[in-house]
């Protein structure tokens, strides 16, 4: 089954596309989306179709920051149940943990986590797409929206914080600097916002414990009805753990609260193995990163969990029947590449 997202993710799309002389409805048809999804934010649409729409729109507009520009016009209300669950939390930590919990009600393909690293905490995000999807525009949209949500909830106590992106830097960083300030870094291990631990414990001016309890009672039944398969959960976790080289069956099983044997049994029911899921994720990210010329191939190897670039090159050749550099050059020159992955 395709992963779905509320069509609220396209809020402001028509206006932005037209500002660059694009025909938004033609582009919608090109990715298989009906224009009616623009009129009801609760309509569920394919995540991969939405991601492709952002990518082809950026290409047609000849800009690298289409997704980030879309984030500039977003309000917290566009996140629907996510914002509803977070707005009355007592602290920023509680707000973010609540938003992460209810995120599947808005976007089934988004992986968000809070990762503590000493005195800092990284709000990491990643988009799980199909094997041919691209993630730059969707990832920048997601980080941009999260950044705006945090600023809105924090109020006057907010101070600029570093923002990380796994992809390479754009030629023009004006939109990034306008939205995030000077602390924007590219080619990092993940996409996310770097927060200080103290930021998370600060009380929020919008806190209301009574309303927060009522909202939880409203959202919990909705979350219980959201059906996420074990395969999808494994895929999410592998995306999150790959760069740290801890995407093992034992680690994933532990995070899912089951034994390794139970994990393999659940995956086998869908005709999959842990290795097949991990390879599918790595293959998806490999194409995405290799085609990003802002990343060196050594950086790509690191992001995919390889200890050495040579090991990555051998693995890539076994999958795509060409070297990473050959693939990148063919993409740059519009040349032909292998049409399918080697099993």
C-alpha positions in Angstrom: 0.0 0.0 0.0 1.3 3.5 -0.8 2.1 5.7 2.2 -0.3 8.7 2.5 -0.2 12.3 3.6 -2.9 14.9 4.2 -3.3 17.1 1.2 -2.8 20.0 3.6 0.9 19.5 2.7 0.1 21.3 -0.6 -1.2 24.4 1.1 0.1 27.4 -0.9 1.3 25.3 -3.8 -0.9 26.8 -6.5 0.2 30.3 -5.6 3.9 29.5 -5.4 3.8 27.6 -8.7 2.0 30.4 -10.5 4.5 32.9 -9.2 7.2 31.1 -11.3 4.9 30.9 -14.4 4.1 27.3 -13.9 0.7 25.6 -14.5 0.1 23.9 -11.2 -2.8 21.8 -12.4 -0.8 20.3 -15.3 1.9 19.4 -12.9 -0.6 17.8 -10.6 -1.9 15.6 -13.5 1.7 14.7 -14.4 2.2 13.0 -11.0 -1.3 11.5 -10.9 -3.0 13.8 -8.4 -6.5 15.2 -8.9 -6.9 18.9 -8.5 -9.8 18.3 -6.1 -7.2 17.4 -3.4 -6.3 21.1 -3.1 -9.8 22.0 -1.9 -10.0 19.6 1.1 -6.9 19.5 3.4 -8.1 16.2 4.9 -7.9 14.3 1.6 -5.2 11.6 1.8 -2.8 11.5 -1.1 0.3 9.5 -2.1 3.4 10.7 -0.3 5.5 9.7 -3.3 3.2 11.7 -5.7 3.5 14.7 -3.5 7.3 14.4 -3.3 7.5 14.1 -7.1 5.3 17.1 -7.5 7.7 19.2 -5.4 10.7 18.0 -7.4 9.3 18.5 -10.9 8.0 22.0 -9.8 11.5 22.9 -8.5 13.0 21.7 -11.8 10.5 23.6 -13.9 10.9 26.8 -11.9 14.7 26.3 -12.0 15.2 26.9 -8.3 16.6 24.6 -5.7 14.5 25.8 -2.7 10.9 25.3 -3.9 10.0 23.2 -0.9 11.5 25.7 1.5 9.6 28.6 -0.1 6.5 26.6 0.4 7.3 26.3 4.1 7.5 30.1 4.5 3.8 30.4 4.1 2.8 27.6 6.5 0.9 28.0 9.8 0.8 25.4 12.5 -2.8 24.8 11.7 -1.7 23.2 8.4 -0.4 20.2 10.4 -3.9 19.4 11.7 -3.8 16.7 14.4 -0.1 17.2 14.9 -0.4 20.9 15.8 -3.6 20.2 17.8 -1.7 17.7 20.0 1.3 19.9 20.5 -0.1 23.3 21.1 -1.2 22.9 24.8 1.9 21.0 26.0 3.7 22.2 29.1 7.2 22.3 27.6 8.8 22.2 24.2 10.0 18.6 24.8 6.4 17.5 25.6 5.2 19.4 22.5 7.7 17.7 20.2 7.2 14.3 21.7 3.4 14.7 21.3 3.8 15.9 17.7 6.0 12.8 16.9 3.4 10.5 18.4 0.6 11.8 16.3 2.6 12.5 13.1 1.3 9.3 11.4 -2.2 11.0 11.3 -0.7 13.7 9.1 2.1 11.9 7.2 2.7 8.2 7.2 6.2 8.5 5.5 7.8 11.0 7.9 10.3 9.8 10.4 11.0 12.3 13.2 13.0 11.6 16.4 14.7 13.5 19.3 18.3 12.4 19.6 20.3 13.5 22.6 24.0 14.2 22.0 25.5 15.6 25.2 24.2 19.1 25.8 22.3 19.2 22.5 19.3 17.4 21.1 18.7 17.0 17.4 15.2 17.0 16.1 15.9 14.6 13.1 13.5 14.1 10.2 13.6 12.0 7.1 11.1 11.2 4.3 10.6 7.5 3.5 10.0 7.4 -0.3 9.8 4.7 -3.0 12.9 3.6 -4.8 12.7 6.3 -7.4 11.6 9.2 -5.2 13.8 12.3 -4.5 13.8 13.9 -1.1 15.4 17.4 -1.2 12.3 19.5 -1.6 10.2 17.4 0.8 12.9 17.3 3.4 13.4 21.1 3.3 9.7 21.6 3.5 9.5 19.4 6.6 12.4 21.0 8.4 11.1 24.5 7.5 7.6 23.7 8.8 9.1 22.2 12.0 11.3 25.3 12.5 8.2 27.6 12.1 6.2 25.4 14.6 9.0 25.5 17.2 9.3 29.3 16.8 5.6 29.8 17.1 5.3 27.7 20.3 8.4 29.2 21.9 7.3 32.8 21.5 9.6 35.5 22.6 12.0 33.0 24.2 13.1 31.6 20.8 16.7 32.2 19.6 18.2 31.1 16.3 19.4 27.5 16.3 21.6 25.5 13.8 19.7 23.7 11.0 21.2 20.7 9.3 20.6 19.1 5.9 22.0 15.9 4.6 22.0 17.1 1.0 24.5 19.6 -0.6 24.2 23.3 -0.4 22.2 25.2 -3.1 23.8 27.8 -5.4 21.6 30.5 -3.8 21.1 30.3 0.0 19.0 33.5 0.3 15.8 31.6 1.3 17.7 29.4 3.8 19.3 32.4 5.5 16.1 34.3 5.6 14.3 31.4 7.3 16.9 30.0 9.6 19.5 32.7 10.0 23.3 32.1 9.5 23.5 28.6 11.1 22.6 26.4 8.2 24.9 23.5 7.4 24.8 21.0 4.5 26.2 17.5 4.0 25.5 16.6 7.6 24.5 13.2 8.9 20.8 14.0 8.9 18.1 16.6 8.3 17.1 18.4 11.4 17.2 21.2 13.9 19.9 21.4 16.6 18.4 22.4 20.0 20.0 22.9 23.4 18.8 20.5 26.1 17.6 23.5 28.2 15.4 24.7 25.3 13.3 21.5 25.6 12.5 22.1 29.3 11.4 25.7 29.0 7.7 26.3 29.7 5.5 27.2 26.7 3.3 30.3 26.9 0.4 28.4 25.3 0.3 25.6 27.8 -3.1 24.3 29.1 -3.0 21.0 30.8 -6.8 20.5 30.8 -7.2 21.1 27.1 -4.1 18.9 26.4 -5.9 16.0 28.2 -9.1 16.5 26.2 -7.1 16.6 22.9 -5.3 13.3 23.8 -8.6 11.6 24.4 -9.7 12.8 21.0 -6.6 11.8 19.1 -5.8 8.4 20.7 -8.7 6.5 19.1 -7.7 8.0 15.7 -4.1 6.9 16.2 -5.3 3.4 17.2 -7.1 3.1 13.8 -4.0 4.1 11.9 -2.7 0.8 10.6 1.1 0.7 10.1 2.6 -2.6 9.2 5.7 -4.1 10.8 7.5 -3.8 7.4 6.7 0.0 7.3 8.0 0.4 10.9 11.2 -1.5 10.1 11.7 0.7 7.0 11.3 3.8 9.1 13.8 2.6 11.7 16.4 1.6 9.1 16.2 5.1 7.5 16.8 6.5 10.9 19.7 4.2 12.0 21.6 3.6 8.7 24.0 6.5 9.0 25.0 5.4 12.5 25.8 1.9 11.3 23.4 0.5 13.9 20.6 -0.6 11.5 20.9 -4.2 12.6 18.0 -6.7 13.0 18.8 -6.9 16.7 18.6 -3.1 17.2 15.4 -2.7 15.1 13.7 -5.6 16.9 14.7 -4.1 20.3 13.2 -0.7 19.3 10.0 -2.4 18.2 9.8 -4.3 21.5 10.0 -7.8 20.0 12.6 -10.5 19.6 14.7 -10.9 16.5 12.8 -14.1 15.7 9.4 -12.3 15.9 10.7 -9.6 13.7 11.7 -12.1 11.0 8.4 -13.9 11.3 6.4 -10.7 10.8 8.5 -9.7 7.8 8.2 -13.2 6.3 4.4 -12.9 6.3 4.8 -10.1 3.7 7.4 -12.0 1.7 10.3 -9.9 3.1 13.4 -10.3 5.2 15.3 -7.7 7.3 18.1 -7.7 4.7 15.7 -7.1 1.8 14.2 -4.1 3.6 17.6 -2.7 4.6 18.9 -3.1 1.0 15.8 -1.4 -0.4 16.3 1.6 1.9 20.0 1.8 1.2 19.3 1.6 -2.6 16.7 4.4 -2.4 19.1 6.7 -0.5 22.0 5.8 -2.7 20.4 7.1 -5.8 19.1 10.2 -4.0 22.6 11.0 -2.6 24.7 10.1 -5.6 22.5 12.4 -7.8 23.1 15.2 -5.3 26.3 16.8 -6.7 26.6 18.9 -3.6 27.8 15.8 -1.7 31.2 14.1 -2.3 31.1 10.4 -2.8 32.9 9.9 0.5 30.1 11.8 2.2 27.6 9.6 0.4 29.4 6.5 1.7 29.3 7.8 5.2 25.6 8.7 5.0 24.8 5.2 3.8 26.7 3.6 6.7 29.8 2.4 4.9 33.1 2.7 6.7 35.1 3.3 3.4 34.2 4.8 0.1 35.7 1.7 -1.7 33.2 -0.6 0.0 30.4 1.7 -1.0 31.6 1.8 -4.6 31.7 -2.0 -4.8 28.2 -2.3 -3.3 26.9 0.4 -5.7 28.4 -1.4 -8.7 26.8 -4.7 -7.6 23.4 -3.0 -7.5 23.5 -0.6 -10.5 26.1 -2.2 -12.8 28.1 1.0 -12.9 30.3 3.1 -10.6 28.8 5.9 -8.5 30.7 8.5 -10.5 29.5 7.1 -13.8 25.9 7.3 -12.5 26.4 10.9 -11.4 27.9 11.9 -14.7 25.1 10.3 -16.6 22.6 12.1 -14.5 24.4 15.4 -15.0 24.6 14.9 -18.7 21.2 13.5 -19.2 22.6 10.2 -20.3 21.2 6.7 -20.0 21.5 4.8 -16.7 20.5 1.2 -15.8 16.7 1.0 -16.0 16.5 -1.5 -13.1 18.4 -2.6 -10.0 20.4 -5.8 -10.2 19.0 -8.4 -7.8 
